[in-house]
Amino acid sequence: MTGKYLYAQFTAEEGAGDTVAALLRGYGEAVSAEPGNVRFDAHRLADDPRSFFVYEEYVDDAAFQAHLGTEHCAVFNRAFAPHVVGGASTLTWLNPVS
């Protein structure tokens, strides 16, 4: 399988949860329109509204690298960083079981 799979976790700064959610909605629309994106699912934890989980899937590593080079990725990361604890998300890379 050649796909690229990951999830990102992050926590919004106190009082910034709705701002982060709004940023994710716009970013998710842009990422989902990328030709190599298969899936972009952003979630807010039900029992902790400051915590977020995003699952992303790309057709291959080249598609993911292209994603990183998009203007909307750079714009999102600049806008996102001041609103999350530590200024970034924690990425976890995944491999399919089957």
Secondary structure, 3 states (H helix, E strand, C coil): CCCEEEEEEEEECCCCHHHHHHHHHHHHHHHHCCCCEEEEEEEECCCCCCEEEEEEEECCHHHHHHHHCCHHHHHHHHHHHHHEHHHCCEEEEECCCC
